[in-house]
């Protein structure tokens, strides 16, 4: 029993010694990200760790208690609204400090953390590239073998760059290209329809697939209720249902916080007129086809990582209207030029 106990103690000492040697030989960089978005901090840290893991270089938070000093101390300062990030690298190997600012205004939201991680790794590798020069400072530098390996691999590829897209290339993301939108409530008003005018209240849902950062086709489905109006023998109301196809242009993003969309397309649908007569007249339900154009503008703001909320205004010229007549007199209809207004929201998938 005593022999087994001593054997366990010996094994523990050996394992502890091996772990201590591993800790003493660890190459690592410290990272501090100054941002009020914890999710962005997590994604940048994960991206940088993934990039440097291939070189056996760890990424630890600034101030981490380790047996060895970091080979570089990195500080990322994020501007308000994620419009830019300042990368500050204090290189302990070459004894210098390098700073770079990258502009994120034209980088898609889902790719910003990736762009910052890549730019940070590139700046760190560029600083270590001095070790490849035949200078007194390079010869005097004391670099861990892991850092020397990074420099040799960079030189063997013919360029001191990470073989991944830079922040200015905007790598296409395999996800977050699909956008589902809802407009609720949605109002449409057709002042030229008939004496009582036509006011529609309802909702719509749309699906867009972004082919580029600024363009997407969108399909939508809408349902509205017509506010009842007085007729000669009672009231007339009803419903409309329509299917829309349109192109969405998103030319303007302000720091990826605010945006403006312009859409142009067409809608096909049907109006279902319902009459509620006064006695002794009978009620009725009559469908009519509708065809309109749709020109709209959406002004929106980012809410969280994937959501946008805003308002939408539209002009809806009627190409083929729906009209209901009684004894030769128009009592209800959707004709002329309509205007629309609604609250709009979307989520990226």
C-alpha positions, 0 to 999 in steps of 0.5 A: 500500500505504501509503495503504491502511495509513493508511486502516485506521489512520484507520478504527480511530481513528474506531471507537475514538472512537465506542466511547469516546463510547458508553462515556462516555455509558453509563447503568448501575447496579451490582448486588451479590447476596449469596447462596450460590446462584449460579444464583439470582444469575444469574437475578436479574441476567438478570431485572433486565437484561431489565427495564432494557434497554428503557430502555437502562440496563445492569446490571453487577457491583459494582466494574466499571471503567467510564468513568462512575459508576453512576446507582445501586448496588444490593445484594441480601441474601438471607436463609438459605433464600430466605425474604426478600430485602433490596433496598438502593438507593443512588441517585446521581441523587437522592442518597438511599438506599432499602431494601425487604424482600420476603417470599418464603415464599409465592412459588413457587420457580420465580418467586422470582428473577423476583419479586426482579428486578421488585421491585428495578426497581420500587424503582429507578423509585420512587426516580427518581420524585422527579425528577417533583416540583417541588422544589429537590432535584429541580431540582438533580438531574443526571439522564442523559436515559435516567433522565428517559425512564424517569420520563416513561414511568412517568408516561405509564402513570399509575403509577410501576410496572413493568407486570408482576406484583408479588412478591405476585401470584405470576405463573403459570409456563408451566413447572415445573407438572408433577411426576414422582415415584418411590417406591423402595423402597415397603413395604406391610403388611396385618396383618389379611390372614391368619395369616402377614400380608402384606408387599409390597415394590416401587416406584411412579411418579407424575405430578402437574400443579399447577393451583395452588400448593397443589393437583394431581391425580396418577396413579400406577402401582405394582408390588409383590412379596409376600413368600412365606409358608408354606402347607399344601402349600408357599409362596405369593407373587406380585405386585400391580400397580395404578393410582392416582388421587388429589388432592395438597394441599401446604398447607405450605412452610417457606421453600420448603425443606421441605414437607408433602403430603397425598393422598387417592385410590383404587387399582385393581389385581390380585394375581397369587398364585403357589404353589410347592408341595412334591412331589407337588403342582403349582404354580399362578398365580391372579389376583385383583382389588383395590380400595383407598383411599389416604390418605398424608402426604409430608414432603420437602425441596428438593434443588437447584432442581427436586428434592424428596426425603423419606419417605411414609407411608400408610393403605390401607383395602381395599374389595375384597380379594384372597384365595386359599383352599385346601380352604376355608382362607385361605392368602394374601390382601390384606385389611383395613387396610394401612399403607405406608412408602417413600422418595419423590422428585420432579422438577419439569418 
